Amino acid sequence: MSDLSRRAQRILHAVVSEYLQGGEAVGSRTVTRRHDLGLSPATVRNVMADLEELGMLEQRHTSAGRVPTPSGLRFFIDSLLKVRGLTPREKEEIRERVTATTPDEVVHRASRMLSDLTQHAAVILAPDPDQQRLDRIEFIPLGRDGKLIAVLVTSDGRIENRLVIDDVSVTSLDRIHNYLNQLLVGMTLDEVRERVLREMGDDKNRYDDAISAALRLGHAVFVSTPERAAPVLVSGQSNLAGAELATDRLRDLLRALEDKETLVRLLDRTRGAEGLQVFLGAETALSALVGSSVVAMPYGPDEQPIGALAVIGPMRMNYGKVMSVVDVTAETVTKLLAELGGT
């Protein structure tokens, strides 16, 4: 496909642009009338036939014009589309709409804003709880029956309480706090689990009662507690009602947006990739999205993204606008979470 002639590329660009804007099959006369190609309708028609043979255009009805196939759309997005960057004012408006006082609210606002600006559905994989870094831990006894509340504070200011039961001596809690905080502060909760297990396997720690108790409590809080799934936020499902999707496709898509596990799998692929991703139909590997497109991008530090956001809509969408909005939103969320201490 990369050796497509310059003339064929210009005609493909014209056909795809017309289709994305109007939604109708595009004929050779429309191309010559609206695009200054310096070619006759007959020449354009011949090239369109060549593009059809290459699988980049299709003619759904005899004597009708042509529409792009997923392969044609992919070539258009990867090689022909010139994405207009947002203006400084547009970027500032996005920041104003997403800015909030907590990381959770930043993510919620970003989801709503994405669906508003694109008029499609927006999906955000919130920061993975287990990627948050521990700021400190403290145990508070509730009485004489061995119940304690473990208070976890993460680097982004989140506070979580977990109940544990242990016959640890209350008088040793200060030493336990000091030991665990010195050992674990600054690590992600995933790293904390690994460190606690490693220290418990070290024979020397079995002979110090306070350290042994500290690691036992650490195991109860961090290892025995089930891992939490990162929350998925969905906004703008109602925007899909007007999308050009067959009734069964729309039903499948709406059902997919309710299936959090499916969305997590899709966005996890994005979080593990670099930069902006565009999935067209079957490229999502999800049958419910065969007739849809997904524009997605990770957010957070480049070396370790903590989440991902996406816009989901019909394959006939304004890719240039959606890609720009998704790109700037991911960048904005990254900066705001960093300012709040969330990344």
Secondary structure as UniProt FT lines:
FT   TURN            2..3
FT   HELIX           6..22
FT   HELIX           28..34
FT   HELIX           41..53
FT   TURN            54..55
FT   STRAND          57..58
FT   TURN            62..63
FT   STRAND          66..68
FT   HELIX           70..75
FT   HELIX           76..80
FT   HELIX           88..98
FT   HELIX           103..118
FT   STRAND          121..125
FT   HELIX           129..131
FT   STRAND          133..141
FT   STRAND          147..154
FT   TURN            155..156
FT   STRAND          159..165
FT   HELIX           170..172
FT   HELIX           173..184
FT   TURN            185..186
FT   HELIX           189..200
FT   HELIX           203..207
FT   HELIX           209..218
FT   HELIX           219..223
FT   STRAND          232..235
FT   HELIX           237..242
FT   HELIX           247..258
FT   HELIX           260..271
FT   STRAND          277..280
FT   HELIX           281..284
FT   HELIX           287..289
FT   TURN            290..291
FT   STRAND          292..299
FT   TURN            302..303
FT   STRAND          307..314
FT   HELIX           319..339
FT   TURN            340..341
//
